[in-house]
Amino acid sequence: MKGEILKVERRRFLKQAAQGALVLPAAMQGLGWAKEKHTSAVVSPNVAKPGVKLNVRDYGAVGDGTTKDTEALQLTIERCSMFGGGEVIFPAGNYLAGALALRSNVMLRLEEGATLNGSPDMADYPVAQVRWEGRWIKGYIGFISATDAENIGITGPGRVVGSPAVRGRVNRQTRMRLPALLEFVNCRNVRVDNCYTENFGMWSIHPTYCENVTFQKVTVKSGADGIDVDSCKNVTIDACDFDTTDDCISLKSGRGAEGYAILRPTEDVRISNCSFRDKVWACIGIGSETSGGIRNVHVDNCKCLSAGTHAIYIKSRPGRGAFIENIYMSNLEVSGAKQGFLRFNILNSGIADEHLVPGDEGIPTVRNFEFRNIKVTDEPVLVDGTAIHPHKPLQGFVLENVTGTCGKGIFLSNITNARIKDVKVTGFQGPLLSIHNVTGKGLDGAVQVDGPKVPDPILPPAEPYKLH
C-alpha cells in the first residue's frame, strides 16, 4: 500500500515539474509570450512569478552615442538573469555597444527615443561557430544574440541599428561571416515586437535551431535578407513591414551532406499581414538551403509591393536531398516584381556544396504547393514552374482564383495532380497555360512545350560523408 502511495506521489511530482518548466516571468506573459497554436506545439504558461525591471542607466550606461556601453549593458542583462528574469529597460538615448548576449528569461525593452547601435569595430564581436548559407563556419556572432536560452526577447517602440561601417556578408580576407543584427541559436520562446531594426550588410534577423519564435509589428530594413528562418519550428511573422536588398523572408534548413546529416527542418511557419519591398531578390524565398527539409508553411493576407526577381521564389537543387512540402499561400496582393509572381526552381538554384547527397536521394522531394486568392498587377509572368526534376515531379499544385494583369501566363513542367481553377487575368500575350509532363484538372486548352534541361546525375562519393 505504501509503495502504491509513493508511486502516485511520484507521478504527481513529475507532472507538476513538467508544468513548472513552462512557467514564464510575469513581464513576459503580459506581452503575450504564449505562442498561439497553428500547427503543432503550443506553450501554455500558467502560474508566473514577478520579474524585475532594471534600468541600464543605473548600471553605468551613458547613452550618448559615442561612449561604448557594452560592459554596462551586458552587466544589466546578467544581473536581470541572476534575479530570475524580467525586463532590462533602455530609456531614451543612443547606446553604442559591441556584441550583447541575451540570457534566459530576459526581455530588452527599448523605450520611445531609445536606439541600440552596433559598434563599427570588429574586435567588439567575438568569433564562434556561426551558420552561413546552410553550413556551420567560423564567423562573428550577432550584435544581439542568444544561445541555448529560453523566454527571451526585444520589445519597442525603440530601435536596433547595426553599424553602417560593417558592410558585406563575409570578410574578403578571412572568409569569416560578418555579424547579423539579431541572432538566436537553439533557443525556445523568442519574441521580438513593436520595434524598428536596421542592418546594412549581413542578414538582419537570423533564428537558427529555435522553437516557438514570434516577430510581430517589426519594421525590418536591411541591406541584405530581412528575416532568415533557419531550421526552426513554430515560427510566427505577423504584421511586419520589410524593406530589404535581398529576400525579405527566407526559409532555410541546411546545405548539402552536412545539412542532410543533421536533418533539422524548418517547419510550422505562419506569415501573415506583412508588407514586402525588396530590391534584388524575392519577397518570400523558400530555399535554396533545404537539406534539412521545409514543411508546413502558411502565408496569408500579405502585400508584395516590389521584388528584384519574383514575389514568391521556391528554390533548391539536386544534391540537397530532403523535402519542400505543404506550402499554402492565400490572399496575396502582388505588384512590382520584376520577373513575375511565382517561380519554382528545383534544378539549379544556389551554391552546389562540395559534399553532395548523391543520386535520386539528393533530388529534393516537392509536394503540395497551393496558391489561392491572388491579385496581380502588371506582373511580367504569372507562374514560372518549369524547373522541376522529372525523376521527382511536384506532387500536387493548386492555382485558384487569380485575378489582375500580367504579361505572360503560366508555365509548368513535371507536375502530378495539378489543379488550375478560376484564373481570370488579362493583358497577357501567348497562351495562358503552357505545360510539359503535367497531369491534373483545369488543363484544357494548354499548349505543350519542351521540358527543362536536367542536370547530370550526382554520383556517390568514394567514401560516405561524415560530419566533421
N, C-alpha and C positions, 0 to 999 in steps of 0.2 A: 504493500500500500504506500509506504513511504517513498519507494522508488518511483511509483507512478506519479506521486505529487511532485517529486523533483523533476520528472520529465516534463510535466505540464508547465512548471515554473520556468524551466529552461526554454521551452518553446515561446512562452510569453516574453521572456527577456530578449530572445533573438528577434522577435517581431518588433518590440519596442526599439531595439538598437537599429534595425533596418529603417524604421520610421525616422529615428533621430538623425540618421545620415543625410536626410533630405531637408533638415531644418536650415533655414536661411536667416540672416540677421534682419531685423525689422526694417532697417533703412532700405534694404534691397527688396523685401517683399512689398513695401509701399510703392516701389517703382514698377510693379507688375512683373517681378522677376520670373514667376512661374511661366513656363512655356505652355502655349496652347497646343493641344494635341491636333496634329494634322495628318499624321500618317502612322506613327507607332508610339514611341516613348513619350512620357509626359512627366514633368517634375511637379510634385504636389507637396509644397511645404505646408506644415500645419502650425505647430507652436514655434514661435520665433523669439529669440532673446533680443533685447535692445542693443543697438550698435552705437559706438562712439562717433563723435564728429570732431575732427581735428583740423584746425586752420593752418595751412602751410606757413603763414606769416609768423605764427607762434613758434616755429621751429627754425627760423632764420632765413626763410625765403624773402628775397628783396623785390623781385618782380619789376625791375627797371629796364629789362630788355637787353642789358649788356652784361650784368653780373651773372655768372653761371650758378644757378640754384640747384644743381644736380644733387649735391650731398644733402641739402636741407629737404628737398622733395622726397628723396629716397628714404631718409630718416623718418619722415612723417608717415610714409606708406608702411614701413616696417613697424613703427610704433602702433599704428592702427591695427595691423595684423596681430601683434602681440596682445592687444587688448580684446581680441576676439572678433574684430572686424567692425565695419561701419563705413563712414564717409570721410574722405580727405578733401577738404574744401579749398578751392582756389578762388579767392576774391579777385576783383578787377585788377588787372596788371598784365605785364608782359614777362612771362617766366621763361628764361633761357636755360636749357638743360641738355646734357648728354642722355644716353640711354637710361630709361627708367624701367624697373621690373615691378609689375603688379604682383601682389600676394593674395592668397585665398581670402574671400570674404571682405574685400576692399573695393569700394566704389570711388572713383575720382569724380568730383562734382565741380565743373568749371562754370562759375557764375557769370552773369552778364558782364561783358568787358574783360573777361579773362582769356588770355591766349597763351598756350603752352607751345613754345618754339623749340625746334630741334637745333642742336649745335651744328655749326659748319665743320667742326674738327673731327676727322675720322677716328682720332685717338679716343674720342669720347664714346665710341661704340665697341663693346667687346666682340671678340671673334669666337664663333662657335660653329656647330653643325647647323646649317640652315637649309630649308627646302628651296630649290630653284629649278624651275621648269621640270618638275616631277622627280628630281633626284636630290639626295642629301649631299651637300657640299660644304666646304669651308667658306664662311662668309660673316658679315657683320649682322648682329642681331638688330631687331627693330627699335625704333625710337621709344615707343611704349610697347613692352612685351610682357608675356606671362608664359610660364612653362609649368605643367603639372599643377595648375591652380584650378579652383572652382569658386563659383559665386563671385564673379568679378565684373567690372565694367567701367564705363565712362559715360557721364551724362552732362548735358549742357545747361544753358544755351551758349557756353563759350566755345573756343576754337582750339584745334590741334593742328599745328602747321610745321611741316618739315623745313629743313634749311634749303633755300634755293641754290646754295653752293654745292649741294650734293646732287649731282646730275648723273643721268645714266642708270643702268641697272647692274652692270658688272664693271669692276675696276679693270681697265685695259691692261695694266701692268701685272697685277697679281691674279687676275681672273676670279677674285672673290666677289660674291654678290654684295651689293650695297644695301643699306638699311631700308626696310619697309617702314611705313609710318606707324601702323598698329599691327602687331603680330602676336597671335595666340597659338601655342603649341600644346597639344594634349591637355586641353582644358575642358571643364564642364560648366555649364550655366554662365554664359558670357552675354553681356548686354551692352550695346552702345546705342545711345539715343539722344535725340534733340540737340545735336551739336554740328559744328562745321569742321570738316577735315580737308587738308590740302597737302599734297606732296608733289614733288617736281620730277623725280627720276624713276625710282623703283616703284613696284606695285604699292598701292596706297594701304590697303587693308587686307590682311592675309591670315585667316584662321586655318590651322592645319591640325589634323587628328583631333578635332574638337567635337563636342556633343552638346546640343541644346544652346544654340547661338542665335541671338536676335540683334538685327540692325533696324532701327526704326526712327524715322524722321531725321536721317543723317544726310547732310549735304556732303557729297564726295566730289572734290575737284582734284584731278590727278594728271600728271604728265605721263602716266603710263596706265596700267589697269586700275580700276576702281576698287572692287572687292573681288578677291580670288579665293573661292571656297575650295579647299584642298583636302580631300579625304576626310570630310566631316559628315556628321549625322544630325538630323533635326535642326535645320537652319531656316530662319525666317528673315527675309529682307522686305520691309514694308514701308511705304510712304517715303522713300528716299529719292533724292534728286542727284543725278550724275552728270558731270561734265568732265570727260576724260580724253586722253590721247591714244588710248588702246581700248581693249574691251572694257565696257562699263562694269559688267559682271562676267567672271569666268569661272566655270566649274571644272575642277581638275581632280586627278586621283593617282598620280604617279606615272613614270615613263619607263618603257622598256622592261627588261627582265627584272630589274630591281623593283620597280613598282608592282610588277606581276607577282613577284615572290612575296612581297609584303601584303598585297591584296587587301588594301583598306579602301573601300568605296566612298564616294560622295553620294549620299542618299537622303531622301526625305527632305527636299528643299522646296520652300514656298516663297515665291517672289510676287509681290502684289503692290498695286497703287504707286508705282515708281515712274519717274520720267528719266529718259536716257538721251544724252547727247554725246556722240563720240566723233573724233576727228579722223582716226586712222583705221580702226578695225570694226568691231561689232558692238551692238548694244548688249546682247547676251551671247557669249561664246560658251559652248559645251565642248571641252577638249582644248587643245589636241592631246594633252596628257591624260589618258583614260585607262592606264594599265591596271588600276585597282577597281575599275568599274564605276559607272554613274547610273543612278536609277531613281525613279520616283521624284520627278521634278514638275512642279506645278507653277505656272506663270499666269497671272490674271490681272486684268484691268491696268495695263501699263501703256505708256506713250513712248514710242520710239521716234524721236524727233530728228535725229541725224546719225549717220554711221559712215565710216570710211569705206566699208565693203557692204555687208548685208546686215540687216537689223538682227536677224537670228542666224547664227552660224554653228552648225553641229559638225565636229571635225575630229578625225583620228587618222590612223594609217595601219597597214599590216606591220606586225612586229610589236604592237601594243598589247594585243590579247584582250581578255575581259569583255566588257559589255557596255552599251549605252541603251537604256530601256526605260519605258514608261515616262515619256516626255509629253506633258499635257499643257497646251497654251490656249488661252481664250481671251476674248475681249481686248484685243490689241489695236491701237491706232499707230499706223506706220507711215512715216514720210521722211524725206531727206536722206535715205540710204542710197549711196552712190551706185551700188551694184544690184540691189534688189531686196525683197522682203526676207527670203529664206533660202539657205543653202545647206546641203549635206555634202561633206567630203570625207569619205572613209577610206580613200585610196592613197593620198599623198600629202596630208596636212601635217605641219610641224616637223621638228627635228627628228631624224632617224637615229635612234640610240645606238651606241656601239655594241650593246648586248641586247639582242632582239629575241622575241618569242617566236620560234620558227613555225613553219607550216601553217595549216588552216587554224591551228590553235591560236596563232598570233593574229589572225584576222578578227577584229572586234565583232562581236555579235550585236546586231542592232534590231530593235523591235519596239513596236507601239509608240509611234510618233503621231500625235494628234493636235490639230490646229483648227480652232473654231472661232467664229465671230471675229473676223479680221477685217479692218478697214484700211485700205492702202491709198495713198495719194501720190500719183505720178512716180511710181516705182519702176526702174528700168526693166526688171524681171520679177515676175511674181514668185516662182519657185525654180531653183536650180538644184534638182535632186538626182543627178545622173551619176555621181561619183560613189557608187556602191559596188562592192566586190561581188561578182556573180557566184562565188563559192559560198557566200553568206549574205543572201539578199535581205533587205529590210523587210521584216515580218510585221506588217500592219502599219498602214499610213492613212490618216484621215485628214482631208482638207474640206472644210464645210462652212458654208455661209460666209463667203468672202465678197466684199464689195469695194468699189473705188476704181481707180485708173492705174494702168501700167503700160509699159512699152512692149513687153513680150509676156508670154503666158507661162505655162507650167511644163517643165522638162523632167521626166522621171526615167530611171533605169533600175532594173534588178530589184523589183519590189513585189511581194506577195500580199494578198489581202488588202489592196488599196481601196479607198472609198473617196470619190470626188463628188461633192454634192453642193448645189446652190452656189456655184462660183459665178458671180454676176459682175464682172469687171468690164470696163470699156477702155478704148483708146489703144489697144494692143495691135501689133502687126503680126501677120503669120497666124498659125493655128493656136488655139487656146491651149491644147494639150498635145504634147509630143512624148512618145513612150518607146522604151525598149525593154523587153522581157518583164512586163508588168501585168499582173493579174488582179482582178477585183471587180468593183462596181463603179459605175459612173465613167467608164472609159469609152463609151460610144463616140465615134467620130474622131478618135485620137489618131494622130499621124505617127506612123512607125519610123524610127530613126536608128542610127547606128549606136551601139553601146560604147561605154568608156574604154579607154586603153587601160589594161590591167597590168600592174607591176609584176616583175619577175618573182617567183616563189622565194621565200626566205628559207634557206637550208639550215638544218640543225648544226649547232656549233661542234667543234671537235671534242669539247668537254662540256657537260651540263653546267649551266650558270649556278654560282653560289654567291650569296650575299657576302660582301667583303668591304 
